[in-house]
Every structure is written in structure tokens, then in C-alpha cells.
Amino acid sequence: MTDTGDSGVSLPYHYDLDRHERLSDGVVAAVAAVVGADPTAVPEPDGLTPLYDAVDPEALDALFSPGTDGHVTFRYHGYEVTAYADERVIVRPADDPVVRRADRGQ
């Protein structure tokens, strides 16, 4: 059985940043696509929880420099978000078995 987000997209949802898109903007766009929200709308009910409630957007944008490797995972708007240095964002349901194993350190 495939999990789906509130908007009906399949999860995990994979998002590739545009060439000049900031990582923080990519995270918001990816989660907005999953929940069917307008990424530019003010916070709920039509928009998302502000990203700064989950992570510092400026720190996220500064985390990876060109040519680096790595990723960071955090919860945002009820989902588990993994942002990669290679400009990918993956959104999973917070109750995903992969997420639960990671939470337990497995």
C-alpha cells in the first residue's frame, strides 16, 4: 500500500530544487506539494506552519556549500523532511517505519 499526503501525492515525495532555489524554499515547496497548500500563503489554514518553527531557514541555507555531501532530517508540518546537499528534498510521513527506526537509532 502506498502512503499519500493530504494532496494525494505519493509518499515519500521527492523534490529537486531549481538551479537557484534556496534549500529552505525547496523544503517549503515540497511540503506544500504534499499537503496541497499554497507555499506563499500566510500560516494555516491555507498555508504552512512557518519553517522557522521547525528549523532556522538561514542556517539551513548555509548548511551545505557547493561540493559538500550530507543531509539533515527534521520534522516540519507533521512530516519528516530530509534535505540533501545535492539539492534534493524528501518528505515522508512522520509515522513511516524508516523514520521510526531512525528515531530509535537503528
Buried (B, 14 or more C-beta within 10 A) or exposed (E): EEEEBEEEBEBBBEBEBEEEEBBBBBBBBBBBBBBEBEBEEEEEEEBBBBBEEBBEBEEBBEBBEEEEEEBBBBEBBBBBBBBBBEBBBBBBBBEBEEBEEBEEEE
